[in-house]
Amino acid sequence: MHALMGWIYLAVDRRLRAIRRLLEGEHAQGTVEYVGLILLVSLLMVGMVAAMKGFNGKQGSELAGVIIEKIKQAVNQVSFR
């Protein structure tokens, strides 16, 4: 009976260590996902700015300038630790 309890303890301990290793491997995954989302939104905005610059009107150029400034501000606020 004592040997069986020892075997069960070792089996559970090995499983828990394996689970911990798997969970620790995803430590910074949220950061990567947020950066990817920011890049996607930035690409969409760049596409919109490129489309707006095709218009000769003053409002299109002003909107494009505002969008570019906001993107630059957002990128400058990103800090990596």
C-alpha positions as CSV (number, residue, x, y, z in Angstrom):
1,M,0.0,0.0,0.0
2,H,2.8,2.4,0.8
3,A,4.5,1.8,-2.6
4,L,1.2,2.4,-4.3
5,M,0.8,5.8,-2.5
6,G,4.4,6.7,-3.5
7,W,3.7,5.8,-7.1
8,I,0.5,7.9,-7.2
9,Y,2.3,10.9,-5.6
10,L,5.1,10.7,-8.2
11,A,2.6,10.4,-11.1
12,V,0.6,13.4,-9.8
13,D,3.8,15.5,-9.2
14,R,5.0,14.8,-12.8
15,R,1.7,15.8,-14.3
16,L,1.6,19.0,-12.3
17,R,5.1,19.9,-13.3
18,A,4.2,19.3,-17.0
19,I,1.1,21.5,-16.7
20,R,3.2,24.3,-15.0
21,R,5.8,24.2,-17.8
22,L,3.1,24.5,-20.4
23,L,1.4,27.4,-18.6
24,E,4.7,29.3,-18.1
25,G,5.4,29.0,-21.8
26,E,2.5,31.4,-22.6
27,H,3.7,34.1,-20.1
28,A,3.9,37.0,-22.6
29,Q,1.3,35.8,-25.1
30,G,-1.1,38.6,-24.3
31,T,1.5,41.2,-25.3
32,V,2.1,39.6,-28.7
33,E,-1.7,39.5,-29.4
34,Y,-2.1,43.2,-28.5
35,V,0.8,44.2,-30.7
36,G,-0.7,42.2,-33.6
37,L,-4.0,43.9,-33.0
38,I,-2.4,47.3,-33.0
39,L,-0.5,46.5,-36.2
40,L,-3.8,45.4,-37.9
41,V,-5.6,48.5,-36.9
42,S,-2.6,50.6,-38.1
43,L,-2.6,48.9,-41.4
44,L,-6.3,49.6,-41.9
45,M,-5.7,53.2,-41.0
46,V,-2.8,53.5,-43.4
47,G,-5.0,52.1,-46.1
48,M,-7.7,54.7,-45.3
49,V,-5.1,57.5,-45.3
50,A,-3.8,56.4,-48.7
51,A,-7.3,56.3,-50.0
52,M,-8.1,59.8,-48.6
53,K,-5.0,61.3,-50.1
54,G,-6.4,60.4,-53.5
55,F,-9.1,63.0,-53.0
56,N,-8.2,66.6,-53.9
57,G,-10.4,68.1,-51.2
58,K,-9.1,69.9,-48.2
59,Q,-11.1,67.7,-45.8
60,G,-9.5,64.5,-47.1
61,S,-6.0,65.9,-46.5
62,E,-6.9,67.2,-43.0
63,L,-8.4,63.9,-42.0
64,A,-5.4,62.0,-43.4
65,G,-3.1,64.3,-41.3
66,V,-5.1,63.8,-38.1
67,I,-5.1,60.0,-38.6
68,I,-1.4,59.9,-39.2
69,E,-0.7,62.0,-36.1
70,K,-2.9,59.8,-33.9
71,I,-1.1,56.7,-35.2
72,K,2.3,58.2,-34.4
73,Q,1.1,59.2,-30.9
74,A,-0.1,55.7,-30.2
75,V,3.1,54.1,-31.5
76,N,5.2,56.4,-29.4
77,Q,3.2,55.5,-26.2
78,V,3.9,51.8,-26.6
79,S,6.6,50.8,-24.1
80,F,8.4,47.4,-24.0
81,R,9.5,46.0,-20.6
